[in-house]
């Protein structure tokens, strides 16, 4: 692939990072191994796929969702669809021009790529990107429209909300480019926003992820900052700032009167947290850390590769103990969702490289009870994989935290097609439990989830029956002609 100027494609459009042109629905072409009968539901994954074929950065591509439906030991269908956002409807249009109203200095947060994650909450599926509102979609990937929690959401929403396994509540935040820079939200298991709280920050920072414990919310105020002067010239507005302190904020989950307590840490950036939990007067936070990021702006990839790292916050003294857990590059950390915010033993990551066509990639499993001891599943030469999503085999008892499967999309470079790999989470050294091969390529992407239920047996009958998940008609145009808001969507959101 080449760029519009005819030069070679950049990393984010090369190899299996290149977009696919078509939206399709297919039956799997082949299955190796045996699909566990207990895997009944759909695996979803989101990622950037520029509709025009080109984008200036990996994060700028239009969101495309991919799903595989499993039932009764069979893979019944695969489907991919774009999220119908205003940017999808106007390929190549300026995001700023669509979103920003110069007459009022307001930003319309419906203008988003929706390209980063997909989650399920309160009977709804949401496609997420941290610069805008979530977009609700159906299990057959029809777009229903922007979602604002009945108007309670007035900022963008992080692509990495956390569901508390003890309460079923959804915790999330939104960051903006003007004060207030950070807002924290807590929604009930039924989807009602119960808490909305401003968190004081000295300036706008790029806060991609956060963490949750049983009694606290953990924010990361790190030195990738918004540079208004760069933005005014049309340059990418995010850059590293050595003068900005790196710190971790701890907010009690006790209500809106609570205040954040900040702990200084060594300068770094953290794209993703694995988990956080409380024990004996400490909070332990684990995530993938890079030493610096975008010192010369978002095209600067020289800040180092991410690796698993741990911070222990001592609540009595205010001190922080930092420990590198591994020096092998990896990203996209996950755990069993039932362990979010709680002490846990195992975590999983995917090997990470800046090579567009690496020889192979790996899934790693870390035993955090034994010094982050690592075990590995290495894919064959020419095969690359993405984020591992843990699916429990059954309700796990004591000592059975890894009793389940890891699901990830993989790419076979020699065939030019993709497949869904199902691995035994308890034994990564084993051969895959199953591989569900598809007749199309699945581009590299970001994040996804498993949603249990009973999908339809045939792709032509996509009135899905995932329990409790809302259905509806496809959204045709997210904006009225002229870019004005449709009924029910707020325009009065302070500039991002």
C-alpha positions in Angstrom: 0.0 0.0 0.0 1.1 3.6 -0.7 0.0 6.9 0.7 -1.9 9.5 -1.3 1.5 11.1 -2.1 2.8 7.8 -3.5 5.3 7.2 -0.7 5.4 3.8 1.1 2.7 3.2 3.6 3.5 4.1 7.3 3.5 1.4 9.9 -0.1 1.8 10.8 -1.2 1.1 7.3 1.4 -1.7 6.5 1.1 -5.4 6.6 -2.0 -6.6 8.5 -2.5 -3.1 9.8 -3.8 -2.1 6.4 -7.6 -1.7 6.2 -10.0 -4.0 4.5 -12.4 -2.6 1.9 -15.6 -4.7 2.4 -18.2 -5.4 5.0 -19.0 -9.1 4.8 -20.9 -11.9 6.4 -19.5 -15.4 6.1 -19.5 -18.9 7.4 -16.1 -20.1 8.8 -14.1 -21.8 6.1 -12.6 -24.5 8.4 -12.2 -25.4 12.0 -9.2 -27.2 13.5 -9.5 -28.8 17.0 -12.8 -28.8 18.9 -14.8 -25.8 19.8 -15.9 -26.1 23.5 -19.7 -26.5 23.6 -19.8 -24.2 26.7 -18.6 -21.3 24.5 -22.0 -20.0 23.5 -22.1 -16.3 22.5 -20.1 -13.9 20.5 -16.5 -12.7 20.4 -16.3 -9.0 19.4 -13.3 -6.9 18.5 -12.9 -3.3 17.5 -10.2 -1.5 15.6 -9.3 1.3 13.2 -10.1 0.7 9.5 -10.1 4.0 7.5 -12.9 4.0 5.1 -11.0 6.1 2.6 -8.0 3.7 2.8 -5.7 6.2 4.4 -5.4 7.9 7.8 -2.7 10.1 9.4 -2.3 8.0 12.5 -3.3 4.5 13.8 -5.8 6.1 16.1 -7.6 8.1 13.4 -9.1 5.2 11.4 -12.9 4.6 11.3 -14.0 2.0 13.8 -14.8 -1.4 12.4 -16.3 -4.2 14.5 -15.6 -7.9 13.9 -17.6 -10.7 15.5 -17.7 -14.5 15.5 -20.7 -16.4 16.8 -20.3 -19.7 18.6 -23.0 -22.1 19.7 -23.2 -25.8 20.6 -19.6 -26.5 19.6 -19.9 -24.8 16.2 -18.8 -21.5 14.8 -22.0 -20.3 13.0 -21.0 -17.0 11.3 -18.5 -14.1 11.1 -19.4 -10.5 10.3 -17.7 -7.2 10.1 -19.3 -3.7 10.0 -18.2 -0.1 10.4 -19.7 1.9 13.2 -21.9 4.5 11.5 -20.5 7.8 12.9 -20.4 11.2 11.3 -16.8 10.5 10.3 -17.9 7.3 8.6 -20.7 9.2 6.8 -18.1 11.7 5.5 -14.9 9.8 4.6 -11.9 12.1 4.5 -13.7 14.9 6.3 -11.9 16.9 9.0 -12.9 15.7 12.5 -12.4 19.2 13.9 -14.5 20.8 11.1 -17.3 18.3 11.7 -17.2 18.6 15.5 -16.4 22.2 16.3 -18.9 25.0 16.1 -16.8 28.2 15.9 -19.9 30.4 16.7 -20.3 28.8 20.1 -16.9 27.2 20.7 -18.7 23.9 21.3 -17.7 20.4 20.4 -20.2 17.8 19.3 -19.0 14.6 20.9 -21.0 12.4 18.5 -18.1 13.0 16.1 -15.8 10.2 17.0 -14.1 7.2 15.3 -15.6 4.7 17.8 -12.6 2.5 17.0 -11.0 1.3 20.2 -13.2 -1.1 22.3 -16.5 -2.8 22.6 -18.2 -3.5 26.0 -21.6 -4.8 27.2 -23.5 -3.1 30.0 -27.1 -2.9 31.1 -28.3 -4.8 28.1 -26.5 -2.6 25.6 -23.4 -2.9 23.5 -21.1 0.1 23.2 -18.3 0.9 20.7 -15.9 3.3 22.4 -13.2 5.8 21.6 -11.9 8.2 24.2 -12.5 11.4 22.2 -16.3 11.1 21.9 -19.6 9.6 23.1 -20.1 5.8 23.0 -22.0 4.4 20.1 -24.6 1.8 20.8 -24.6 -1.2 18.4 -26.5 -4.4 18.1 -25.1 -7.9 18.3 -25.3 -8.1 14.5 -23.3 -4.8 14.4 -26.0 -2.4 13.3 -25.3 1.1 14.7 -28.1 2.5 16.8 -26.5 5.9 17.6 -24.6 7.9 20.1 -25.5 7.2 23.7 -25.3 9.7 26.6 -26.9 7.8 29.6 -30.1 9.9 29.3 -28.0 13.1 29.0 -25.8 12.5 32.1 -22.7 12.1 29.9 -21.5 15.5 28.9 -17.9 14.7 28.2 -16.2 12.1 26.0 -16.0 8.6 27.5 -12.9 6.5 28.0 -12.6 3.4 25.9 -11.6 1.5 29.1 -14.5 1.6 31.6 -14.4 -0.9 34.4 -17.3 -3.1 35.7 -17.1 -3.8 39.4 -17.7 -7.6 39.9 -19.0 -7.0 43.4 -21.7 -4.3 42.5 -22.1 -4.6 38.8 -21.6 -0.8 38.5 -19.8 0.7 35.5 -17.0 3.1 36.4 -15.6 5.4 33.7 -14.2 8.9 33.1 -13.9 11.5 30.4 -11.1 13.9 29.7 -11.3 17.2 27.8 -9.0 19.9 26.5 -10.6 22.8 28.6 -11.4 22.9 32.3 -12.7 20.8 33.9 -10.2 18.5 32.4 -11.3 15.2 34.0 -14.7 14.0 35.1 -15.4 10.7 36.8 -18.7 8.8 36.4 -20.3 5.8 38.1 -23.3 4.1 36.6 -25.6 1.4 38.2 -25.8 -2.1 36.9 -29.1 -0.9 35.2 -27.2 1.9 33.4 -28.3 4.9 35.5 -25.5 7.4 36.2 -25.3 7.6 40.0 -22.2 9.8 40.4 -20.6 12.5 38.3 -17.6 14.2 39.9 -14.9 16.6 38.6 -11.3 15.6 39.4 -8.9 18.5 39.5 -6.0 18.4 37.1 -3.5 21.3 36.3 -3.8 20.9 32.5 -5.2 18.6 29.8 -3.4 15.3 29.6 -4.0 12.2 27.5 -5.4 9.7 30.0 -6.1 6.5 28.1 -6.8 4.0 30.9 -7.4 3.9 34.7 -8.0 1.2 37.3 -10.5 0.2 40.0 -10.2 -1.4 43.4 -12.9 -2.6 45.9 -12.8 0.9 47.5 -11.0 3.3 45.2 -10.7 4.5 41.6 -7.1 5.0 40.3 -6.2 7.7 37.8 -2.9 8.3 36.0 -1.8 11.9 35.4 1.2 11.4 33.1 3.4 13.7 31.0 1.7 13.4 27.6 0.0 16.8 27.5 -2.1 18.8 25.1 -0.2 21.5 23.3 -2.5 24.3 22.2 0.2 26.0 20.2 0.9 22.8 18.2 -2.9 22.4 17.7 -3.2 25.9 16.3 -0.7 25.1 13.6 -2.6 22.0 12.6 0.1 19.7 14.0 -0.8 16.7 16.2 -1.6 18.4 19.6 -0.2 15.7 22.0 3.5 15.6 23.1 5.7 14.6 26.0 6.5 17.3 28.6 9.4 16.7 31.0 8.1 19.5 33.3 4.8 17.6 33.9 5.0 15.4 37.0 3.9 11.8 36.6 1.6 10.7 39.4 -1.1 8.3 40.4 -4.4 9.5 41.9 -6.4 7.6 44.4 -10.1 8.5 44.7 -12.2 6.8 47.4 -15.4 5.2 46.0 -17.3 6.7 49.0 -19.2 9.5 47.2 -18.9 12.9 45.6 -17.4 14.5 48.7 -14.2 12.4 48.4 -11.0 13.9 47.1 -8.1 12.5 45.1 -4.8 11.8 46.9 -1.8 11.9 44.5 1.3 9.8 44.6 4.4 10.8 42.6 5.9 8.1 40.3 8.9 8.0 37.9 8.1 9.6 34.6 6.5 7.2 32.1 3.4 6.6 30.1 0.9 3.7 30.7 -1.4 2.8 27.9 -3.2 0.0 29.7 -3.6 -1.2 33.3 -3.9 -4.9 34.0 -5.6 -4.5 37.4 -5.4 -2.9 40.8 -6.2 -4.1 44.3 -5.9 -3.3 48.0 -4.1 -5.4 50.7 -2.7 -4.4 54.1 -2.6 -0.7 53.7 -1.3 -0.7 50.1 -2.7 -0.5 46.6 -1.0 -2.6 44.0 -1.3 -1.4 40.4 -0.1 -3.3 37.4 0.1 -2.2 33.8 2.2 -1.9 30.6 4.7 1.0 30.9 6.9 2.9 28.4 9.7 5.2 29.6 8.6 8.1 27.4 6.0 8.7 24.6 5.8 11.1 21.7 8.6 13.4 22.8 8.5 14.9 19.3 4.8 14.3 18.8 2.6 11.3 17.9 4.8 10.3 14.9 7.8 9.8 17.3 8.0 6.0 18.1 11.3 6.1 19.8 10.2 6.2 23.5 10.6 2.5 24.1 8.4 -0.5 24.0 5.8 -1.3 26.6 6.5 -4.0 29.3 4.7 -5.2 32.4 5.4 -3.0 35.5 4.0 -2.8 39.0 3.5 0.1 41.4 2.7 -0.4 45.1 1.2 2.7 46.8 1.8 2.8 50.6 -1.2 4.6 51.9 0.3 5.4 55.4 3.5 7.0 54.1 2.6 8.3 50.6 5.6 6.4 49.2 5.5 4.3 46.0 7.5 1.1 45.3 8.0 0.4 41.6 9.0 -2.9 40.2 9.6 -3.9 36.5 8.0 -7.3 36.2 9.4 -8.1 32.8 11.6 -6.6 30.1 9.9 -8.5 27.2 7.7 -6.1 25.2 4.0 -6.8 25.5 0.7 -5.0 25.6 -3.1 -5.3 25.9 -3.1 -6.8 29.5 -6.2 -8.6 30.6 -7.4 -10.7 33.6 -10.5 -12.6 34.3 -13.3 -10.0 34.6 -14.4 -11.5 37.9 -11.1 -10.3 39.4 -11.3 -6.6 38.4 -10.3 -4.5 41.5 -9.6 -7.6 43.6 -6.4 -9.5 44.4 -5.6 -11.9 41.6 -2.9 -14.3 40.6 -2.9 -14.4 36.8 -2.7 -11.9 34.0 -2.3 -12.1 30.2 -0.7 -9.9 27.6 0.1 -10.1 23.9 3.6 -9.7 22.6 4.3 -6.2 21.1 6.5 -5.1 18.2 6.7 -2.1 15.9 7.5 -4.5 13.0 4.6 -4.4 10.5 5.2 -8.1 9.6 6.9 -9.8 12.6 8.0 -13.4 12.2 5.6 -14.5 14.9 3.9 -13.2 18.0 3.1 -14.6 21.4 0.5 -14.6 24.2 2.0 -14.4 27.7 0.6 -15.5 31.0 2.0 -14.0 34.2 1.8 -15.8 37.6 1.9 -12.8 39.9 2.0 -15.0 43.0 5.4 -16.3 41.9 7.4 -13.3 40.9 5.4 -12.7 37.6 6.7 -16.0 36.3 5.9 -16.0 32.5 4.6 -18.8 30.3 4.2 -18.4 26.6 2.0 -19.5 23.7 4.0 -18.8 20.5 2.0 -18.7 17.3 3.6 -20.3 14.2 6.0 -18.4 12.0 4.0 -15.8 9.9 1.1 -15.8 12.3 0.3 -12.7 14.4 -2.2 -12.3 17.2 -3.9 -9.6 19.2 -5.3 -9.0 22.7 -6.1 -12.1 24.7 -9.7 -12.1 26.1 -10.3 -14.5 29.1 -13.5 -16.5 29.1 -14.2 -18.6 32.1 -14.8 -22.3 31.5 -17.3 -22.4 34.4 -17.7 -20.5 37.7 -14.2 -20.9 39.1 -13.6 -22.1 42.6 -10.7 -21.3 44.9 -7.4 -21.8 43.1 -9.1 -22.0 39.7 -8.6 -18.5 38.5 -7.2 -19.6 35.1 -9.9 -22.2 34.5 -11.0 -20.9 31.1 -10.0 -20.0 27.6 -8.2 -17.1 25.9 -9.7 -15.9 22.7 -7.9 -13.7 20.1 -8.0 -13.0 16.4 -4.9 -14.1 14.5 -3.6 -13.5 11.0 -2.0 -16.1 8.8 0.3 -14.1 6.5 0.9 -17.0 4.0 -2.9 -17.4 3.4 -3.8 -13.8 3.8 -6.7 -14.7 6.1 -7.6 -14.5 9.7 -8.9 -16.9 12.4 -10.2 -17.0 15.9 -7.8 -18.8 18.2 -9.1 -20.5 21.3 -6.3 -21.3 23.8 -6.4 -23.1 27.2 -5.7 -20.4 29.7 -4.5 -23.0 32.2 -1.8 -24.4 29.8 -0.5 -22.0 27.3 2.1 -24.5 26.2 -0.6 -26.7 24.7 -1.8 -26.6 21.1 -4.8 -24.3 20.5 -8.1 -25.9 21.7 -9.5 -24.7 18.4 -8.9 -22.4 15.4 -11.9 -21.0 13.5 -10.6 -20.1 10.1 -12.3 -17.4 8.1 -12.2 -16.7 4.4 -11.2 -13.1 4.8 -8.4 -11.1 6.4 -9.1 -9.5 9.8 -6.8 -6.4 10.2 -4.9 -5.9 13.4 -7.0 -3.9 15.9 -7.3 -2.9 19.5 -9.7 -4.4 22.1 -12.8 -6.6 22.4 -14.9 -8.8 24.6 -16.8 -12.0 24.9 -20.5 -11.7 25.3 -22.3 -14.9 26.3 -25.7 -15.8 25.0 -27.3 -17.7 22.2 -26.6 -16.2 18.8 -28.7 -17.1 15.7 -27.6 -20.3 13.9 -27.5 -18.6 10.4 -25.9 -15.4 9.4 -28.9 -14.5 7.2 -31.1 -14.5 10.4 -29.3 -11.8 12.4 -32.2 -10.9 14.7 -29.9 -11.9 17.5 -31.0 -13.5 20.7 -28.1 -12.6 23.0 -30.1 -12.3 26.3 -31.0 -8.8 27.4 -29.0 -7.0 24.6 -31.1 -4.3 22.9 -31.9 -4.5 19.2 -33.0 -1.7 16.9 -32.8 -0.2 13.4 -29.6 0.8 11.7 -28.7 4.5 12.1 -28.5 6.1 8.6 -27.0 9.5 9.2 -25.7 10.5 12.7 -26.0 14.3 11.8 -28.7 16.2 10.1 -27.7 18.1 6.9 -25.3 20.9 7.8 -23.9 19.2 10.8 -26.5 20.2 13.3 -27.5 17.8 16.1 -30.4 15.4 15.7 -33.2 15.2 18.2 -32.1 14.1 21.6 -28.4 14.7 21.2 -26.7 17.5 23.1 -24.8 20.2 21.3 -24.0 22.2 24.5 -20.8 20.3 25.5 -17.9 22.5 26.5 -15.0 22.2 24.0 -13.2 18.9 24.3 
